[in-house]
Amino acid sequence: MTELRTRTLIIAEAVVFVALATALSFVKLFSLPQGGSVTAASMIPLLWLSLRRGAKIGIFVCVVYGLIQLMVEPFVVHPVQFLLDYPIAFGALGLAGLFQNRPFIGINIGILGRFLAHFASGVIFFSEWAPEGMSSFAYSAIYNGSYLLPELAISIYLTYLVVETKALKMYM
């Protein structure tokens, strides 16, 4: 396959996977007041693309997706918070591509990276919403964990089903 054809194929895959992730992000099981929600596996297309194409492409595509999420559901209180909650948090999902041969580790690392970015944003910018007497660290961990842990469970479960059935072997 020529280099131009390969690049075109990667761009086409990226566009399709970002579009699918964006569409799935609108199907929400529940949403939290300051952002964050449990969706119909919206991170799966991004994680799979990262696992298929590696971290460099995965991080880039996930950053693009983060910027699309900013346009779809903006919640910005500060420029640094914008960076943490959109390009950095979603870009971290691309870290899954560092573990192309170990998809479950990759999924955990990608979502952990996203959690850490949102956690830092929560500690710095959203601690005023913490109940009286609760530390900003505990509040941010509970708040962000309350939607990212279910997303992690959904992502691992669906990936397990796909890997075990070899349904998308060509994409892993």
C-alpha positions as a LaTeX table, in Angstrom:
\begin{tabular}{lrrr}
\hline
Residue & $x$ (\AA) & $y$ (\AA) & $z$ (\AA) \\
\hline
Met1 & 0.00 & 0.00 & 0.00 \\
Thr2 & 1.39 & 3.39 & $-0.88$ \\
Glu3 & 2.17 & 5.93 & 1.82 \\
Leu4 & $-0.48$ & 8.34 & 0.50 \\
Arg5 & $-3.12$ & 5.63 & 0.53 \\
Thr6 & $-2.15$ & 4.62 & 4.07 \\
Arg7 & $-2.37$ & 8.21 & 5.29 \\
Thr8 & $-5.74$ & 8.63 & 3.60 \\
Leu9 & $-7.00$ & 5.45 & 5.25 \\
Ile10 & $-5.82$ & 6.65 & 8.68 \\
Ile11 & $-7.51$ & 10.03 & 8.19 \\
Ala12 & $-10.73$ & 8.33 & 7.11 \\
Glu13 & $-10.64$ & 6.01 & 10.14 \\
Ala14 & $-10.00$ & 8.94 & 12.44 \\
Val15 & $-12.93$ & 10.92 & 11.05 \\
Val16 & $-15.29$ & 7.94 & 11.34 \\
Phe17 & $-14.17$ & 7.06 & 14.87 \\
Val18 & $-14.41$ & 10.68 & 16.08 \\
Ala19 & $-17.87$ & 11.00 & 14.52 \\
Leu20 & $-18.98$ & 7.74 & 16.16 \\
Ala21 & $-17.58$ & 8.80 & 19.55 \\
Thr22 & $-19.34$ & 12.16 & 19.23 \\
Ala23 & $-22.65$ & 10.53 & 18.34 \\
Leu24 & $-22.34$ & 8.10 & 21.26 \\
Ser25 & $-21.55$ & 10.99 & 23.61 \\
Phe26 & $-25.11$ & 12.27 & 23.09 \\
Val27 & $-26.56$ & 9.03 & 24.51 \\
Lys28 & $-26.19$ & 9.69 & 28.23 \\
Leu29 & $-27.10$ & 7.36 & 31.05 \\
Phe30 & $-26.58$ & 10.24 & 33.50 \\
Ser31 & $-24.89$ & 13.64 & 33.59 \\
Leu32 & $-23.30$ & 15.62 & 36.40 \\
Pro33 & $-23.95$ & 19.34 & 36.99 \\
Gln34 & $-20.42$ & 20.68 & 36.35 \\
Gly35 & $-19.73$ & 18.39 & 33.41 \\
Gly36 & $-19.03$ & 14.70 & 33.02 \\
Ser37 & $-21.44$ & 11.93 & 32.15 \\
Val38 & $-21.77$ & 8.22 & 31.66 \\
Thr39 & $-22.43$ & 7.61 & 27.98 \\
Ala40 & $-23.18$ & 4.74 & 25.64 \\
Ala41 & $-19.49$ & 3.80 & 25.41 \\
Ser42 & $-18.40$ & 7.00 & 23.68 \\
Met43 & $-14.73$ & 6.44 & 24.55 \\
Ile44 & $-14.58$ & 3.02 & 22.87 \\
Pro45 & $-14.02$ & 4.30 & 19.30 \\
Leu46 & $-11.20$ & 6.57 & 20.49 \\
Leu47 & $-9.58$ & 3.84 & 22.56 \\
Trp48 & $-9.82$ & 1.33 & 19.72 \\
Leu49 & $-8.34$ & 3.77 & 17.22 \\
Ser50 & $-5.47$ & 4.42 & 19.64 \\
Leu51 & $-4.92$ & 0.70 & 20.12 \\
Arg52 & $-4.98$ & 0.15 & 16.36 \\
Arg53 & $-2.85$ & 3.11 & 15.25 \\
Gly54 & $-0.61$ & 3.79 & 18.25 \\
Ala55 & $-0.18$ & 6.60 & 20.74 \\
Lys56 & 0.99 & 9.34 & 18.35 \\
Ile57 & $-2.10$ & 9.15 & 16.15 \\
Gly58 & $-4.32$ & 8.25 & 19.10 \\
Ile59 & $-3.35$ & 11.28 & 21.15 \\
Phe60 & $-3.75$ & 13.62 & 18.18 \\
Val61 & $-7.20$ & 12.26 & 17.29 \\
Cys62 & $-8.31$ & 12.30 & 20.94 \\
Val63 & $-7.22$ & 15.95 & 21.28 \\
Val64 & $-9.33$ & 16.76 & 18.21 \\
Tyr65 & $-12.25$ & 14.94 & 19.82 \\
Gly66 & $-11.72$ & 16.96 & 23.03 \\
Leu67 & $-11.97$ & 20.18 & 21.03 \\
Ile68 & $-15.16$ & 18.93 & 19.40 \\
Gln69 & $-16.56$ & 18.17 & 22.87 \\
Leu70 & $-15.70$ & 21.74 & 23.82 \\
Met71 & $-17.83$ & 22.97 & 20.93 \\
Val72 & $-20.68$ & 20.56 & 21.70 \\
Glu73 & $-20.86$ & 21.03 & 25.49 \\
Pro74 & $-18.63$ & 23.89 & 26.63 \\
Phe75 & $-18.03$ & 24.38 & 30.33 \\
Val76 & $-15.06$ & 26.70 & 30.78 \\
Val77 & $-14.24$ & 28.81 & 33.83 \\
His78 & $-10.54$ & 29.46 & 33.17 \\
Pro79 & $-8.05$ & 28.98 & 30.28 \\
Val80 & $-6.01$ & 26.40 & 32.23 \\
Gln81 & $-9.21$ & 24.52 & 33.12 \\
Phe82 & $-10.06$ & 24.49 & 29.41 \\
Leu83 & $-6.71$ & 22.85 & 28.66 \\
Leu84 & $-7.04$ & 20.29 & 31.45 \\
Asp85 & $-10.65$ & 19.31 & 30.76 \\
Tyr86 & $-10.63$ & 19.21 & 26.97 \\
Pro87 & $-7.42$ & 18.68 & 24.96 \\
Ile88 & $-5.34$ & 17.20 & 27.79 \\
Ala89 & $-8.02$ & 14.98 & 29.36 \\
Phe90 & $-9.32$ & 13.59 & 26.08 \\
Gly91 & $-5.85$ & 13.48 & 24.55 \\
Ala92 & $-4.80$ & 11.23 & 27.42 \\
Leu93 & $-7.17$ & 8.56 & 26.09 \\
Gly94 & $-4.69$ & 8.18 & 23.23 \\
Leu95 & $-2.15$ & 6.82 & 25.70 \\
Ala96 & $-3.94$ & 3.51 & 25.21 \\
Gly97 & $-1.93$ & 3.30 & 22.00 \\
Leu98 & 1.23 & 2.70 & 24.03 \\
Phe99 & $-0.18$ & $-0.75$ & 24.81 \\
Gln100 & $-1.32$ & $-1.97$ & 21.40 \\
Asn101 & $-0.76$ & $-5.63$ & 22.31 \\
Arg102 & $-2.35$ & $-5.28$ & 25.75 \\
Pro103 & $-5.72$ & $-3.60$ & 25.16 \\
Phe104 & $-7.00$ & $-3.87$ & 28.74 \\
Ile105 & $-3.90$ & $-2.20$ & 30.13 \\
Gly106 & $-4.16$ & 0.44 & 27.41 \\
Ile107 & $-7.78$ & 1.19 & 28.24 \\
Asn108 & $-6.96$ & 1.52 & 31.94 \\
Ile109 & $-3.99$ & 3.82 & 31.25 \\
Gly110 & $-5.97$ & 6.00 & 28.80 \\
Ile111 & $-8.90$ & 6.46 & 31.16 \\
Leu112 & $-6.55$ & 6.95 & 34.15 \\
Gly113 & $-4.85$ & 9.73 & 32.19 \\
Arg114 & $-8.21$ & 11.34 & 31.50 \\
Phe115 & $-9.15$ & 11.01 & 35.18 \\
Leu116 & $-5.91$ & 12.66 & 36.34 \\
Ala117 & $-6.48$ & 15.68 & 34.07 \\
His118 & $-10.08$ & 16.11 & 35.26 \\
Phe119 & $-8.97$ & 15.48 & 38.85 \\
Ala120 & $-6.39$ & 18.28 & 38.66 \\
Ser121 & $-8.97$ & 20.59 & 37.12 \\
Gly122 & $-11.44$ & 19.73 & 39.87 \\
Val123 & $-8.96$ & 20.37 & 42.66 \\
Ile124 & $-7.85$ & 23.70 & 41.20 \\
Phe125 & $-11.06$ & 25.13 & 39.74 \\
Phe126 & $-14.10$ & 23.38 & 41.20 \\
Ser127 & $-13.31$ & 22.96 & 44.89 \\
Glu128 & $-15.90$ & 25.61 & 45.80 \\
Trp129 & $-18.61$ & 23.03 & 45.05 \\
Ala130 & $-17.19$ & 20.60 & 47.61 \\
Pro131 & $-19.44$ & 20.05 & 50.63 \\
Glu132 & $-18.32$ & 21.91 & 53.75 \\
Gly133 & $-15.50$ & 20.07 & 55.47 \\
Met134 & $-14.59$ & 17.92 & 52.44 \\
Ser135 & $-11.15$ & 18.41 & 50.93 \\
Ser136 & $-10.92$ & 19.49 & 47.32 \\
Phe137 & $-8.90$ & 16.33 & 46.62 \\
Ala138 & $-11.61$ & 14.01 & 47.95 \\
Tyr139 & $-14.34$ & 15.99 & 46.21 \\
Ser140 & $-12.58$ & 15.93 & 42.85 \\
Ala141 & $-11.76$ & 12.23 & 43.14 \\
Ile142 & $-15.35$ & 11.31 & 44.02 \\
Tyr143 & $-16.89$ & 13.63 & 41.45 \\
Asn144 & $-14.71$ & 12.53 & 38.54 \\
Gly145 & $-14.63$ & 8.90 & 39.61 \\
Ser146 & $-18.43$ & 8.81 & 39.72 \\
Tyr147 & $-18.63$ & 8.97 & 35.94 \\
Leu148 & $-15.22$ & 7.73 & 34.79 \\
Leu149 & $-15.35$ & 4.45 & 36.75 \\
Pro150 & $-18.63$ & 3.42 & 35.06 \\
Glu151 & $-17.15$ & 4.52 & 31.71 \\
Leu152 & $-14.08$ & 2.38 & 32.45 \\
Ala153 & $-16.25$ & $-0.62$ & 33.32 \\
Ile154 & $-18.31$ & $-0.21$ & 30.13 \\
Ser155 & $-15.16$ & 0.17 & 28.02 \\
Ile156 & $-13.46$ & $-2.88$ & 29.51 \\
Tyr157 & $-16.59$ & $-5.03$ & 29.27 \\
Leu158 & $-17.30$ & $-4.18$ & 25.63 \\
Thr159 & $-13.65$ & $-4.60$ & 24.68 \\
Tyr160 & $-13.62$ & $-7.97$ & 26.43 \\
Leu161 & $-16.65$ & $-9.06$ & 24.39 \\
Val162 & $-15.06$ & $-7.90$ & 21.15 \\
Val163 & $-11.67$ & $-9.46$ & 21.92 \\
Glu164 & $-13.16$ & $-12.78$ & 23.06 \\
Thr165 & $-15.44$ & $-13.08$ & 20.03 \\
Lys166 & $-12.69$ & $-11.78$ & 17.72 \\
Ala167 & $-15.40$ & $-9.62$ & 16.14 \\
Leu168 & $-13.05$ & $-6.75$ & 15.34 \\
Lys169 & $-9.73$ & $-8.60$ & 15.16 \\
Met170 & $-8.69$ & $-6.40$ & 12.24 \\
Tyr171 & $-9.02$ & $-3.32$ & 14.48 \\
Met172 & $-7.04$ & $-4.58$ & 17.46 \\
\hline
\end{tabular}
